[in-house]
Amino acid sequence: DKLGRKAKLLRAQVQTPEAVELAVTKALDWLTLNQNDDGSWGKKSRGAMTGFALLCYLGHCDLTDSAKYGQAVSNGIKFLVELGDKKNGWLYTTNHRHGAAYAQGIATYAMAESYSMTEKEFILPVLQKAVHRIVAGQKQDGGWFYLEQRKGPDGLRFDDFAKNEKSASDTSVSGWQFQALKAAYNSGVLFPGLEPALEGAVKNFYRVYSPQNGGFGYRKASDSANVSHKLTGVGCLGLQSWKFGHPSAEERKEVLKNGVQHIMKRTKGVNYDSGDSNLYSWYYDTQALFNYGGFYWRNWNTWMEPMLLNAQKDDGTWPAEGSGLTSKRAGKDAEIYRTALCTLMLEVY
């Protein structure tokens, strides 16, 4: 409830709790107004965008019985359940192999949270199929890659995560599958292969960790030196979120310390309008630093909170950032994508 949220905001050292609460509700109001008639969000990547929108409502503790947003939440869940039922566990709406991989993780994450928080049994059969798609698609190195179309019997073709072991997995795609599996684990349901998959994912995050600079790379450890891939928040969140797969407790502690230092060094303050702005990275960095706490979190939040509040438009959305990365990555769905990332950052508290 509202009092409970305010207490959490204050505990998390939020500077202006009323302003944060207002910003989030303005964003949720806009999402509600811009929901499609079929319960989805977005113009193209409706599986992913519906997942993002649902995570925003759930992050504010608005469920299917919410007086203000309950109908929007119910319709969004119904859309994903029907989509997954029709596609036997797949939750993407485009045949873009990159986008489909991301959509599977994002929408499954939202479905798992929806099931845990609402306990609506009609969600579970599709959630089980969606989780199975992710577990079965894990590569030998413990991560995930894009989707590919493969030949099946009798000339049929089918989509699945690419399993070519000659190429390494993708830390960015892996981050969403990891979050989906962790949310599924939190539901308390037994999913075949889930815990070994989470352990393998943690080992993969260590595979891309660079002790030279404390960062996590895109496909390999040395990629962490590339300014265009800022995925250290993904790796840190992974190591924080699952207890198995670590070489030792001491190494986990050391790598996380180096990781948060890497984030702070590479960021040096956050500016929404700068050419270096990266909402995607900041979404993960915010979670990792919030979990880490202390000096690093206080510094990060001193930058992040006023930046997001000042950048939000009157209608509840966030405008194109200085780098233009969200427009490049999400196209026609960029406004929903941006607004969801910013809302989720403000809901980390």
C-alpha positions as a Markdown table, in Angstrom:
| # | Residue | x | y | z |
|---|---|---|---|---|
| 1 | Asp | 0.0 | 0.0 | 0.0 |
| 2 | Lys | 1.0 | 3.7 | -0.2 |
| 3 | Leu | 2.4 | 3.8 | 3.4 |
| 4 | Gly | 4.4 | 0.6 | 2.8 |
| 5 | Arg | 5.9 | 2.0 | -0.4 |
| 6 | Lys | 6.8 | 5.3 | 1.4 |
| 7 | Ala | 8.5 | 3.4 | 4.2 |
| 8 | Lys | 10.6 | 1.4 | 1.6 |
| 9 | Leu | 11.5 | 4.6 | -0.2 |
| 10 | Leu | 12.7 | 6.2 | 3.0 |
| 11 | Arg | 14.7 | 3.1 | 3.9 |
| 12 | Ala | 16.4 | 3.2 | 0.5 |
| 13 | Gln | 17.6 | 6.8 | 1.2 |
| 14 | Val | 15.4 | 8.3 | -1.5 |
| 15 | Gln | 15.7 | 12.1 | -1.4 |
| 16 | Thr | 12.2 | 13.0 | -2.5 |
| 17 | Pro | 9.8 | 10.1 | -1.9 |
| 18 | Glu | 6.6 | 12.0 | -2.9 |
| 19 | Ala | 8.2 | 13.0 | -6.3 |
| 20 | Val | 9.3 | 9.4 | -7.0 |
| 21 | Glu | 5.9 | 8.0 | -6.2 |
| 22 | Leu | 4.3 | 10.6 | -8.4 |
| 23 | Ala | 6.7 | 9.9 | -11.3 |
| 24 | Val | 5.9 | 6.2 | -11.1 |
| 25 | Thr | 2.1 | 6.7 | -11.1 |
| 26 | Lys | 2.3 | 9.2 | -14.0 |
| 27 | Ala | 4.1 | 6.5 | -16.0 |
| 28 | Leu | 1.6 | 3.8 | -15.0 |
| 29 | Asp | -1.3 | 6.2 | -16.0 |
| 30 | Trp | 0.3 | 6.7 | -19.4 |
| 31 | Leu | 0.8 | 2.9 | -19.9 |
| 32 | Thr | -2.8 | 2.3 | -19.0 |
| 33 | Leu | -4.0 | 4.9 | -21.6 |
| 34 | Asn | -1.7 | 3.3 | -24.2 |
| 35 | Gln | -2.6 | -0.3 | -23.8 |
| 36 | Asn | -3.8 | -2.1 | -27.0 |
| 37 | Asp | -7.3 | -3.4 | -27.3 |
| 38 | Asp | -6.0 | -7.0 | -27.1 |
| 39 | Gly | -4.3 | -6.3 | -23.7 |
| 40 | Ser | -0.8 | -6.0 | -25.2 |
| 41 | Trp | 1.5 | -3.0 | -25.4 |
| 42 | Gly | 3.6 | -1.9 | -28.3 |
| 43 | Lys | 3.3 | -1.7 | -32.1 |
| 44 | Lys | 5.8 | -4.4 | -33.1 |
| 45 | Ser | 7.5 | -6.2 | -30.3 |
| 46 | Arg | 4.3 | -6.8 | -28.3 |
| 47 | Gly | 5.5 | -9.8 | -26.3 |
| 48 | Ala | 8.5 | -7.9 | -24.9 |
| 49 | Met | 6.7 | -4.6 | -24.4 |
| 50 | Thr | 3.8 | -6.3 | -22.6 |
| 51 | Gly | 6.3 | -8.0 | -20.4 |
| 52 | Phe | 8.0 | -4.6 | -19.6 |
| 53 | Ala | 4.7 | -2.9 | -18.9 |
| 54 | Leu | 3.5 | -5.7 | -16.6 |
| 55 | Leu | 6.8 | -5.5 | -14.6 |
| 56 | Cys | 6.2 | -1.8 | -14.1 |
| 57 | Tyr | 2.7 | -2.4 | -12.6 |
| 58 | Leu | 3.9 | -5.4 | -10.5 |
| 59 | Gly | 6.9 | -3.3 | -9.3 |
| 60 | His | 4.5 | -0.8 | -7.8 |
| 61 | Cys | 2.5 | -3.8 | -6.2 |
| 62 | Asp | -0.5 | -3.2 | -8.5 |
| 63 | Leu | -2.1 | -6.6 | -9.2 |
| 64 | Thr | -5.2 | -7.8 | -10.9 |
| 65 | Asp | -7.4 | -6.5 | -8.0 |
| 66 | Ser | -5.8 | -3.0 | -8.1 |
| 67 | Ala | -8.6 | -0.4 | -8.0 |
| 68 | Lys | -6.8 | 1.8 | -10.5 |
| 69 | Tyr | -4.8 | -0.5 | -12.7 |
| 70 | Gly | -6.2 | -4.0 | -12.1 |
| 71 | Gln | -8.0 | -4.2 | -15.5 |
| 72 | Ala | -4.8 | -3.3 | -17.3 |
| 73 | Val | -2.8 | -5.9 | -15.4 |
| 74 | Ser | -5.4 | -8.6 | -16.0 |
| 75 | Asn | -5.6 | -7.8 | -19.8 |
| 76 | Gly | -1.8 | -7.8 | -20.1 |
| 77 | Ile | -1.5 | -11.2 | -18.4 |
| 78 | Lys | -4.3 | -12.6 | -20.5 |
| 79 | Phe | -2.5 | -11.5 | -23.7 |
| 80 | Leu | 0.7 | -13.2 | -22.7 |
| 81 | Val | -1.1 | -16.4 | -21.6 |
| 82 | Glu | -3.0 | -16.6 | -24.9 |
| 83 | Leu | 0.2 | -15.9 | -26.9 |
| 84 | Gly | 2.2 | -18.5 | -25.1 |
| 85 | Asp | -0.7 | -21.0 | -25.4 |
| 86 | Lys | -0.9 | -20.5 | -29.1 |
| 87 | Lys | 2.9 | -20.6 | -29.6 |
| 88 | Asn | 3.6 | -23.5 | -27.2 |
| 89 | Gly | 5.6 | -21.5 | -24.7 |
| 90 | Trp | 7.1 | -18.9 | -27.0 |
| 91 | Leu | 6.3 | -15.3 | -26.0 |
| 92 | Tyr | 7.6 | -13.2 | -28.9 |
| 93 | Thr | 5.5 | -11.6 | -31.6 |
| 94 | Thr | 8.1 | -10.9 | -34.3 |
| 95 | Asn | 10.4 | -13.3 | -36.2 |
| 96 | His | 13.5 | -11.2 | -35.6 |
| 97 | Arg | 15.9 | -13.6 | -34.1 |
| 98 | His | 17.5 | -11.0 | -31.8 |
| 99 | Gly | 14.3 | -9.5 | -30.6 |
| 100 | Ala | 12.6 | -12.9 | -30.1 |
| 101 | Ala | 15.4 | -14.0 | -27.7 |
| 102 | Tyr | 15.0 | -10.9 | -25.6 |
| 103 | Ala | 11.2 | -11.1 | -25.7 |
| 104 | Gln | 11.3 | -14.6 | -24.3 |
| 105 | Gly | 13.3 | -13.6 | -21.3 |
| 106 | Ile | 11.4 | -10.3 | -20.6 |
| 107 | Ala | 7.9 | -11.8 | -21.0 |
| 108 | Thr | 8.7 | -15.0 | -19.1 |
| 109 | Tyr | 10.1 | -12.8 | -16.3 |
| 110 | Ala | 6.8 | -10.9 | -16.2 |
| 111 | Met | 4.7 | -14.1 | -16.3 |
| 112 | Ala | 6.7 | -15.6 | -13.4 |
| 113 | Glu | 6.2 | -12.4 | -11.3 |
| 114 | Ser | 2.5 | -12.3 | -12.3 |
| 115 | Tyr | 2.0 | -15.9 | -11.1 |
| 116 | Ser | 4.0 | -15.4 | -7.9 |
| 117 | Met | 2.1 | -12.2 | -6.9 |
| 118 | Thr | -1.5 | -13.0 | -8.1 |
| 119 | Glu | -1.4 | -16.9 | -7.7 |
| 120 | Lys | -3.8 | -17.1 | -10.7 |
| 121 | Glu | -3.5 | -20.8 | -11.7 |
| 122 | Phe | -4.4 | -20.2 | -15.4 |
| 123 | Ile | -0.9 | -18.6 | -15.8 |
| 124 | Leu | 1.1 | -21.7 | -14.7 |
| 125 | Pro | 0.7 | -24.0 | -17.7 |
| 126 | Val | 2.1 | -21.4 | -20.1 |
| 127 | Leu | 4.7 | -20.3 | -17.6 |
| 128 | Gln | 6.0 | -23.9 | -17.4 |
| 129 | Lys | 6.3 | -24.1 | -21.2 |
| 130 | Ala | 8.0 | -20.7 | -21.4 |
| 131 | Val | 10.5 | -21.6 | -18.7 |
| 132 | His | 11.2 | -25.0 | -20.4 |
| 133 | Arg | 12.0 | -23.1 | -23.6 |
| 134 | Ile | 14.7 | -21.1 | -21.8 |
| 135 | Val | 16.1 | -24.0 | -19.8 |
| 136 | Ala | 16.3 | -26.2 | -23.0 |
| 137 | Gly | 17.9 | -23.3 | -24.9 |
| 138 | Gln | 20.8 | -22.8 | -22.6 |
| 139 | Lys | 24.3 | -23.3 | -24.2 |
| 140 | Gln | 27.1 | -25.4 | -22.8 |
| 141 | Asp | 28.9 | -22.3 | -21.5 |
| 142 | Gly | 25.8 | -21.5 | -19.3 |
| 143 | Gly | 24.5 | -18.6 | -21.3 |
| 144 | Trp | 22.1 | -17.9 | -24.1 |
| 145 | Phe | 22.3 | -16.6 | -27.7 |
| 146 | Tyr | 19.7 | -15.4 | -30.3 |
| 147 | Leu | 17.1 | -17.6 | -31.8 |
| 148 | Glu | 17.6 | -19.5 | -35.0 |
| 149 | Gln | 15.3 | -21.5 | -37.3 |
| 150 | Arg | 16.2 | -25.2 | -37.6 |
| 151 | Lys | 15.1 | -28.0 | -39.8 |
| 152 | Gly | 12.7 | -30.5 | -38.3 |
| 153 | Pro | 11.2 | -33.9 | -39.5 |
| 154 | Asp | 9.1 | -34.1 | -42.7 |
| 155 | Gly | 10.5 | -30.8 | -44.0 |
| 156 | Leu | 9.2 | -28.8 | -41.0 |
| 157 | Arg | 11.1 | -25.9 | -39.5 |
| 158 | Phe | 11.1 | -24.7 | -35.9 |
| 159 | Asp | 12.5 | -21.9 | -33.9 |
| 160 | Asp | 14.8 | -22.3 | -30.9 |
| 161 | Phe | 17.7 | -20.7 | -29.1 |
| 162 | Ala | 20.9 | -21.1 | -31.2 |
| 163 | Lys | 23.1 | -23.9 | -29.7 |
| 164 | Asn | 26.2 | -23.6 | -32.0 |
| 165 | Glu | 29.0 | -24.2 | -29.5 |
| 166 | Lys | 31.6 | -22.6 | -31.8 |
| 167 | Ser | 30.3 | -19.2 | -30.7 |
| 168 | Ala | 30.0 | -17.9 | -27.1 |
| 169 | Ser | 26.8 | -16.9 | -25.5 |
| 170 | Asp | 25.6 | -13.2 | -25.3 |
| 171 | Thr | 25.7 | -11.6 | -21.8 |
| 172 | Ser | 22.9 | -9.2 | -22.7 |
| 173 | Val | 20.5 | -11.9 | -23.8 |
| 174 | Ser | 21.6 | -14.1 | -20.9 |
| 175 | Gly | 20.7 | -11.4 | -18.4 |
| 176 | Trp | 17.0 | -11.5 | -19.3 |
| 177 | Gln | 16.8 | -15.3 | -19.3 |
| 178 | Phe | 18.6 | -15.4 | -15.9 |
| 179 | Gln | 16.1 | -12.9 | -14.4 |
| 180 | Ala | 13.2 | -14.9 | -15.9 |
| 181 | Leu | 14.5 | -18.1 | -14.3 |
| 182 | Lys | 15.2 | -16.5 | -10.9 |
| 183 | Ala | 11.6 | -15.1 | -10.9 |
| 184 | Ala | 10.3 | -18.6 | -11.7 |
| 185 | Tyr | 12.4 | -20.1 | -8.9 |
| 186 | Asn | 10.9 | -17.5 | -6.5 |
| 187 | Ser | 7.4 | -18.7 | -7.4 |
| 188 | Gly | 8.0 | -21.9 | -5.4 |
| 189 | Val | 7.0 | -24.1 | -8.3 |
| 190 | Leu | 9.3 | -27.0 | -9.3 |
| 191 | Phe | 10.5 | -26.5 | -12.8 |
| 192 | Pro | 12.6 | -29.3 | -14.3 |
| 193 | Gly | 16.3 | -28.2 | -14.8 |
| 194 | Leu | 15.7 | -24.8 | -13.3 |
| 195 | Glu | 18.3 | -24.8 | -10.5 |
| 196 | Pro | 21.1 | -26.3 | -12.6 |
| 197 | Ala | 20.3 | -23.7 | -15.3 |
| 198 | Leu | 20.7 | -20.9 | -12.8 |
| 199 | Glu | 24.0 | -22.3 | -11.5 |
| 200 | Gly | 25.3 | -22.6 | -15.1 |
| 201 | Ala | 24.3 | -19.0 | -15.8 |
| 202 | Val | 26.3 | -17.8 | -12.8 |
| 203 | Lys | 29.4 | -19.8 | -14.1 |
| 204 | Asn | 28.9 | -18.1 | -17.5 |
| 205 | Phe | 29.0 | -14.6 | -15.8 |
| 206 | Tyr | 32.4 | -15.5 | -14.4 |
| 207 | Arg | 33.5 | -16.6 | -17.9 |
| 208 | Val | 33.0 | -13.1 | -19.2 |
| 209 | Tyr | 34.5 | -11.3 | -16.1 |
| 210 | Ser | 37.8 | -9.5 | -16.6 |
| 211 | Pro | 40.0 | -9.3 | -13.6 |
| 212 | Gln | 42.1 | -6.7 | -15.5 |
| 213 | Asn | 39.4 | -4.0 | -15.2 |
| 214 | Gly | 36.7 | -5.5 | -13.1 |
| 215 | Gly | 34.1 | -5.5 | -15.9 |
| 216 | Phe | 31.9 | -8.1 | -17.5 |
| 217 | Gly | 32.1 | -8.5 | -21.3 |
| 218 | Tyr | 29.5 | -9.0 | -24.1 |
| 219 | Arg | 30.8 | -12.4 | -25.5 |
| 220 | Lys | 34.1 | -12.7 | -23.8 |
| 221 | Ala | 36.0 | -11.0 | -20.8 |
| 222 | Ser | 38.0 | -8.7 | -23.0 |
| 223 | Asp | 34.8 | -7.1 | -24.4 |
| 224 | Ser | 34.5 | -5.3 | -21.1 |
| 225 | Ala | 37.0 | -2.8 | -22.4 |
| 226 | Asn | 34.6 | -1.8 | -25.2 |
| 227 | Val | 32.7 | 1.3 | -24.3 |
| 228 | Ser | 29.7 | 0.3 | -26.5 |
| 229 | His | 28.9 | -2.7 | -24.3 |
| 230 | Lys | 28.3 | -1.8 | -20.7 |
| 231 | Leu | 27.1 | -5.1 | -19.2 |
| 232 | Thr | 28.9 | -5.1 | -15.8 |
| 233 | Gly | 25.5 | -4.5 | -14.1 |
| 234 | Val | 24.2 | -7.7 | -15.7 |
| 235 | Gly | 27.1 | -9.8 | -14.4 |
| 236 | Cys | 26.9 | -8.3 | -10.9 |
| 237 | Leu | 23.2 | -8.8 | -10.6 |
| 238 | Gly | 23.7 | -12.5 | -11.6 |
| 239 | Leu | 26.3 | -13.1 | -9.0 |
| 240 | Gln | 24.2 | -11.4 | -6.3 |
| 241 | Ser | 21.0 | -13.3 | -7.2 |
| 242 | Trp | 22.0 | -17.0 | -7.0 |
| 243 | Lys | 24.2 | -18.7 | -4.4 |
| 244 | Phe | 25.5 | -21.6 | -6.4 |
| 245 | Gly | 28.1 | -21.6 | -9.2 |
| 246 | His | 30.7 | -19.4 | -7.5 |
| 247 | Pro | 34.4 | -20.5 | -7.2 |
| 248 | Ser | 34.3 | -19.4 | -3.6 |
| 249 | Ala | 32.6 | -17.0 | -1.3 |
| 250 | Glu | 35.8 | -14.9 | -1.2 |
| 251 | Glu | 36.0 | -14.7 | -5.0 |
| 252 | Arg | 32.3 | -13.8 | -5.3 |
| 253 | Lys | 32.9 | -10.9 | -2.8 |
| 254 | Glu | 36.0 | -9.7 | -4.6 |
| 255 | Val | 34.5 | -9.9 | -8.1 |
| 256 | Leu | 31.4 | -8.0 | -6.9 |
| 257 | Lys | 33.6 | -5.3 | -5.3 |
| 258 | Asn | 35.6 | -4.9 | -8.5 |
| 259 | Gly | 32.4 | -4.9 | -10.6 |
| 260 | Val | 30.6 | -2.1 | -8.7 |
| 261 | Gln | 33.9 | -0.1 | -8.9 |
| 262 | His | 34.0 | -0.7 | -12.6 |
| 263 | Ile | 30.4 | 0.6 | -13.0 |
| 264 | Met | 31.2 | 3.8 | -11.0 |
| 265 | Lys | 34.5 | 4.5 | -12.9 |
| 266 | Arg | 32.9 | 3.9 | -16.3 |
| 267 | Thr | 29.9 | 6.1 | -15.5 |
| 268 | Lys | 31.2 | 9.1 | -13.6 |
| 269 | Gly | 27.8 | 10.6 | -13.1 |
| 270 | Val | 24.7 | 10.1 | -15.3 |
| 271 | Asn | 23.3 | 12.7 | -17.7 |
| 272 | Tyr | 20.1 | 11.9 | -19.5 |
| 273 | Asp | 20.9 | 14.2 | -22.5 |
| 274 | Ser | 24.6 | 13.1 | -22.9 |
| 275 | Gly | 25.8 | 11.1 | -25.9 |
| 276 | Asp | 27.0 | 8.5 | -23.4 |
| 277 | Ser | 23.5 | 7.9 | -21.9 |
| 278 | Asn | 22.5 | 4.2 | -21.7 |
| 279 | Leu | 19.2 | 3.5 | -20.0 |
| 280 | Tyr | 19.6 | -0.2 | -20.7 |
| 281 | Ser | 22.9 | -0.4 | -18.7 |
| 282 | Trp | 21.6 | 1.9 | -16.0 |
| 283 | Tyr | 18.6 | -0.4 | -15.4 |
| 284 | Tyr | 21.0 | -3.2 | -14.5 |
| 285 | Asp | 23.5 | -0.9 | -12.8 |
| 286 | Thr | 20.7 | 0.4 | -10.6 |
| 287 | Gln | 19.7 | -3.1 | -9.4 |
| 288 | Ala | 23.3 | -4.2 | -8.8 |
| 289 | Leu | 24.2 | -1.0 | -6.9 |
| 290 | Phe | 21.0 | -1.1 | -4.8 |
| 291 | Asn | 21.8 | -4.7 | -3.8 |
| 292 | Tyr | 25.4 | -3.7 | -3.0 |
| 293 | Gly | 24.4 | -0.8 | -0.9 |
| 294 | Gly | 26.6 | 1.6 | 1.1 |
| 295 | Phe | 28.7 | 4.3 | -0.5 |
| 296 | Tyr | 28.3 | 3.1 | -4.0 |
| 297 | Trp | 24.5 | 3.0 | -3.9 |
| 298 | Arg | 24.3 | 6.4 | -2.2 |
| 299 | Asn | 26.5 | 8.0 | -4.9 |
| 300 | Trp | 24.6 | 6.3 | -7.7 |
| 301 | Asn | 21.2 | 7.4 | -6.3 |
| 302 | Thr | 22.4 | 10.9 | -5.8 |
| 303 | Trp | 22.8 | 11.0 | -9.6 |
| 304 | Met | 20.0 | 8.8 | -10.8 |
| 305 | Glu | 17.0 | 10.0 | -8.8 |
| 306 | Pro | 17.0 | 13.7 | -9.8 |
| 307 | Met | 18.1 | 12.9 | -13.4 |
| 308 | Leu | 15.0 | 10.6 | -14.0 |
| 309 | Leu | 12.6 | 13.0 | -12.2 |
| 310 | Asn | 13.8 | 16.0 | -14.2 |
| 311 | Ala | 13.8 | 14.2 | -17.5 |
| 312 | Gln | 10.2 | 12.9 | -17.3 |
| 313 | Lys | 7.6 | 14.6 | -19.5 |
| 314 | Asp | 4.3 | 15.8 | -18.2 |
| 315 | Asp | 2.4 | 12.9 | -19.8 |
| 316 | Gly | 4.4 | 10.4 | -17.8 |
| 317 | Thr | 6.8 | 9.2 | -20.5 |
| 318 | Trp | 10.5 | 9.9 | -20.9 |
| 319 | Pro | 11.8 | 11.6 | -24.1 |
| 320 | Ala | 14.6 | 10.2 | -26.3 |
| 321 | Glu | 17.9 | 10.3 | -24.4 |
| 322 | Gly | 21.0 | 12.0 | -25.7 |
| 323 | Ser | 22.5 | 8.8 | -27.2 |
| 324 | Gly | 19.4 | 7.8 | -29.0 |
| 325 | Leu | 20.1 | 4.1 | -28.2 |
| 326 | Thr | 16.5 | 3.3 | -27.2 |
| 327 | Ser | 15.2 | 4.6 | -30.5 |
| 328 | Lys | 17.8 | 2.6 | -32.4 |
| 329 | Arg | 17.0 | -0.6 | -30.4 |
| 330 | Ala | 13.3 | -0.5 | -30.1 |
| 331 | Gly | 12.1 | 1.5 | -33.1 |
| 332 | Lys | 8.4 | 2.2 | -33.0 |
| 333 | Asp | 8.2 | 0.8 | -29.4 |
| 334 | Ala | 11.0 | 3.1 | -28.1 |
| 335 | Glu | 8.6 | 5.3 | -26.0 |
| 336 | Ile | 7.3 | 2.3 | -24.1 |
| 337 | Tyr | 10.7 | 0.8 | -23.8 |
| 338 | Arg | 12.3 | 4.0 | -22.4 |
| 339 | Thr | 9.4 | 4.6 | -20.1 |
| 340 | Ala | 9.5 | 1.1 | -18.7 |
| 341 | Leu | 13.3 | 1.1 | -18.1 |
| 342 | Cys | 13.0 | 4.5 | -16.2 |
| 343 | Thr | 10.0 | 3.4 | -14.2 |
| 344 | Leu | 11.7 | 0.1 | -13.2 |
| 345 | Met | 14.7 | 2.1 | -12.0 |
| 346 | Leu | 12.5 | 4.2 | -9.8 |
| 347 | Glu | 10.8 | 1.1 | -8.5 |
| 348 | Val | 14.1 | -0.6 | -7.4 |
| 349 | Tyr | 13.5 | 0.9 | -3.9 |
